[in-house]
Amino acid sequence: MTTFDKREQGFEAKFAHDEELMFKAAARSNKLLGLWAAGELGLSGDAAAAYATKLVTDGLAKMDETLNKVSSDLAEKGISREQIAQKMQECLHQALAQLESASRQA
């Protein structure tokens, strides 16, 4: 195997790792956002968990779709799209920190 082949394999492995990390971060972020939104909607227990799980299963493809869904759900509560977008960013940072912490412990 040449040095070029080894380098190519290294790049491919890093790309796969990064994609997996972003998938996990998006799922965790959507769950955190869903739990927050459920609280804002007055949901608790199983109803809150179900709302968060639905965001995870429905919203992994595009963050815009998740933002649209949560925005429409919280519109009656007076929470703006910008506030929700900011909360999404906070949830993503929190999710990445949680995953990074878990990988250090492993």
N, C-alpha and C positions, 0 to 999 in steps of 0.2 A: 504494500500500500504506500502510495506516495504521500509526501507532505501535503500536497494539494488535496488529496482524498481525505486525509485526516482533518484538515481544516474545514472542508465541506461538511463532513459528518458532524463536526463540532458546531458549526453554524446551524445545521438542521436540528440538532439536539436542543440548542438554545432556543431556536424558534418554536419548537414543539413545547418546550417548558414554559416559555413566555405566553403562548396561546392558552395552555392549560391554566396557568396562573390567572390570566385575565378572565377566562370562563368562570373559574371559581370565585374570583373577586366580584364579577358581575352578579352571580347568583347570590352571594352573601350580601352584597350591597342592596340588591332588590329586596331581600328578606328584611334587612334592617329598615329600609325605607317603608316597606309594607307594614312592619310592626309600628313604626312611628305614625304612619297614615291611619292605621286602624285605631290607634289611641286618639287621634284627632277626630275620628268619626264616632268615637264613643264605643268602639268594639273592644271586647276583652275575651280572654280565655280562648276557647276553640274557634270562635268567630274571628278573632284577631289573627290567630295562627293560620286559619284558612285563607284569609285575605292576603297575608304575606306569602303564603305558599303559591297562591294563584299568580301573584306578581313574579315569582321566581319562574314558574313553569311557562307563563305566557310572555314574559318580558326579556328573555335572554337574548333575543335576536337584535333588538334595537332599543337603545335607551330612550329615543324620542317617543316610542310607543308607550313605554312605561311612564314617562313624564306626562304624556297626554292622558293616560288612564287615571293617574293619581290626581292630576289637575282637575279633570272633570269630576272626580269623586269628591274633591275637597273644595270645589268652587262655592258651594253653598255655605261653607264654613268661613269664607272670606280669606282663604289662604291663596296668595297669588302664585302664578306659574313660576315667577322668579324665586320666590321663597322655596318652592318645591325643588327647583333646579339646584339651589344652593344646598338644600338638605340632601339631595342626591349626591352631590360632590362630597359632602361630609361623610355620608354613608360609604361611598367608594373608598375614601381615605381610611376610614375605620376598618373596612373589610380588608384592604391591603395590609394594614398594620396587624390585624388579627392573623392573617395568613402568614405574614413574615414572622410573627412571634411563634406560631405553631411550627413553622419549618425550622426555626432555631432550636426548638425544644426536641424535635425529632432526631 
